[in-house]
Amino acid sequence: MTRKTSAVAAEARPTPAQLEAARDVLIPDVIAPDLKVLFCGINPGLWSGAVSRHFARPGNRFWPALYAAGFTPELFTSTRQDELLALGLGISNVVDRTTARADELSVEEYREGARILTAKAAEYRPAWIAIVGITAYRTAFERRAAQIGPQDARIADSRVWALPNPSGLNARWTIPKLAEAFREFRLATGLPDRGAAAAVNP
């Protein structure tokens, strides 16, 4: 895959031509050693590729779900993604390649993504890896019976939790349902409710 970098300013709304040009753009991971949680999306969309940020497309519910579940002290957007590291959180993807839709990915790409993610987990040692998209987890790691929630298998030494895909295309998962799924995961990690803490100590 040809590696390109985005030519769109971080705050700009990409044009249709810029979105098309974002195919195969590499978005750097938000990652550091020994994080509490590494969230892994399926793969970046064209909007994310155009602005070089994760979960950047308006209408994606990742950031609202993260906040509603207590992972962040206030509602972040993708422009603040690097602030996650101070909270012990990071972001990566199962597959690096940017596409308009996840169904453009091949099974082989998912399997290769699983190998790359396993090596990444061994290097950076996150306590938890949260795969944000159950179908991606089933395909990449050949766990066809996997359901939302904790998984028996580990990725390297990291514990694994599968979360629903927060894309606006996944309409059956409303924001309240997403928030509850993310909140259940936060409780399992032992991380504090940072939203509640912010309300007490504004």
C-alpha positions in Angstrom: 0.0 0.0 0.0 1.3 3.4 -0.9 1.7 5.6 2.2 0.5 9.2 1.8 0.0 12.0 4.3 -3.0 14.3 4.5 -2.8 17.7 2.7 -6.0 18.9 4.5 -5.7 21.2 7.5 -6.9 19.6 10.7 -9.8 22.0 11.2 -10.9 22.1 7.6 -14.0 20.3 6.1 -12.6 18.1 3.3 -13.9 18.6 -0.2 -15.1 15.6 -2.3 -11.8 15.6 -4.2 -9.9 15.6 -0.9 -11.9 12.7 0.4 -11.2 10.7 -2.7 -7.5 11.6 -2.4 -7.5 10.3 1.2 -7.6 6.6 0.1 -4.5 4.8 1.5 -3.5 7.7 3.8 -1.8 6.5 6.9 -3.1 7.9 10.2 -0.5 7.6 13.0 -1.7 5.7 16.0 -2.3 7.5 19.3 -0.2 5.1 21.3 2.4 4.9 24.1 3.8 2.0 26.2 1.7 0.5 29.0 -1.7 2.2 28.3 -4.7 1.0 30.2 -6.8 0.7 27.0 -5.9 0.7 23.3 -9.1 1.3 21.3 -8.9 -0.3 17.8 -11.3 0.8 15.1 -12.0 -1.3 12.1 -10.1 1.0 9.6 -10.1 4.7 9.0 -12.8 6.2 6.8 -12.0 8.7 4.1 -12.9 11.7 6.3 -10.5 10.5 9.0 -7.8 10.0 6.3 -8.3 13.5 4.9 -7.9 15.2 8.3 -5.4 12.7 9.7 -7.5 12.0 12.8 -9.3 9.0 14.2 -13.1 8.7 14.3 -13.2 12.2 12.7 -16.3 12.0 10.6 -19.3 14.0 11.9 -21.9 11.6 13.0 -19.5 9.0 14.4 -20.5 8.3 17.9 -17.2 7.1 19.3 -16.4 10.4 21.1 -19.9 10.8 22.6 -19.9 7.2 23.8 -16.4 7.6 25.3 -17.6 10.6 27.3 -21.0 9.2 28.3 -19.2 6.1 29.6 -16.9 8.1 31.8 -13.6 7.6 29.9 -13.1 11.3 29.4 -13.8 14.2 31.7 -15.6 16.1 29.0 -16.8 15.6 25.4 -13.7 15.4 23.2 -13.6 15.5 19.5 -11.0 14.0 17.2 -9.0 17.3 17.4 -8.2 16.3 21.0 -7.2 12.7 20.4 -3.7 13.2 21.7 -5.0 14.1 25.1 -6.2 10.5 25.5 -2.6 9.4 26.3 -2.6 11.4 29.6 -5.8 9.4 30.5 -4.1 6.0 29.8 -6.0 5.6 26.5 -4.9 5.2 22.9 -6.3 4.6 19.4 -5.2 2.3 16.6 -7.0 0.3 13.9 -7.3 -3.3 12.9 -6.6 -2.4 9.3 -4.6 0.8 8.3 -6.0 1.3 4.9 -8.6 4.1 4.5 -11.8 3.3 2.7 -15.2 4.8 2.2 -16.8 1.7 3.9 -15.4 -1.2 5.9 -17.0 -3.7 3.6 -14.3 -2.7 1.0 -11.8 -4.6 3.1 -10.8 -8.2 2.2 -10.5 -11.1 4.6 -6.8 -11.2 3.9 -6.5 -7.5 5.0 -8.2 -8.3 8.3 -6.0 -11.3 9.0 -2.8 -9.3 8.2 -4.2 -6.6 10.5 -4.6 -9.1 13.3 -0.9 -10.1 12.9 0.2 -6.4 13.0 -2.0 -5.6 16.0 -0.6 -8.7 17.8 2.9 -7.4 17.3 1.9 -3.9 18.3 0.4 -5.3 21.5 3.5 -7.2 22.3 5.6 -4.0 21.8 3.4 -1.5 23.7 1.8 -3.8 26.3 -1.7 -2.2 26.8 -3.6 -3.8 29.6 -6.7 -4.0 27.4 -7.4 -3.9 23.7 -10.9 -2.8 22.8 -11.9 -3.8 19.2 -14.5 -1.3 18.2 -16.5 -3.5 15.8 -17.5 -7.1 16.6 -17.5 -8.2 12.9 -13.9 -6.9 12.5 -12.8 -8.9 15.5 -14.6 -12.1 14.3 -13.0 -11.8 10.9 -9.5 -10.7 11.8 -9.0 -13.1 14.7 -11.1 -16.0 13.3 -13.5 -15.9 16.3 -16.8 -16.4 14.4 -18.8 -17.0 17.6 -17.5 -13.9 19.4 -20.1 -11.5 21.0 -19.9 -8.0 22.3 -18.1 -8.0 25.7 -15.0 -9.7 27.2 -13.2 -12.3 25.1 -11.4 -15.4 26.3 -8.5 -15.1 24.0 -5.8 -12.4 24.5 -3.9 -10.4 21.9 -0.3 -10.9 23.0 -0.6 -10.4 26.8 -3.4 -7.8 26.5 -7.0 -8.6 27.6 -9.6 -8.2 24.9 -13.1 -6.6 24.9 -15.3 -6.3 21.8 -17.4 -3.1 21.5 -20.1 -2.2 19.0 -19.1 -0.2 15.9 -20.0 3.5 16.7 -20.4 4.5 13.1 -23.6 6.3 12.3 -24.3 3.6 9.7 -24.7 1.1 12.7 -28.2 2.5 13.4 -29.4 -0.2 15.8 -26.8 0.9 18.3 -28.2 4.2 19.6 -26.0 6.5 21.7 -27.6 5.4 25.0 -26.9 1.7 24.0 -23.4 2.5 22.9 -22.8 4.4 26.1 -24.0 1.5 28.2 -21.7 -0.9 26.3 -18.7 1.4 26.7 -19.6 2.0 30.4 -19.6 -1.8 31.1 -16.2 -2.0 29.6 -14.8 0.9 31.6 -16.0 -0.7 34.8 -14.2 -3.9 33.8 -10.9 -2.0 33.3 -11.1 -0.4 36.8 -10.8 3.1 35.4 -12.6 5.8 37.3 -15.7 7.7 36.0 -13.9 10.8 34.9 -17.1 12.5 33.9 -18.4 12.2 37.5 -15.1 13.4 38.8 -15.2 16.4 36.6 -18.7 17.2 37.8 -17.6 17.1 41.4 -14.4 19.1 40.8 -15.2 21.6 38.0 
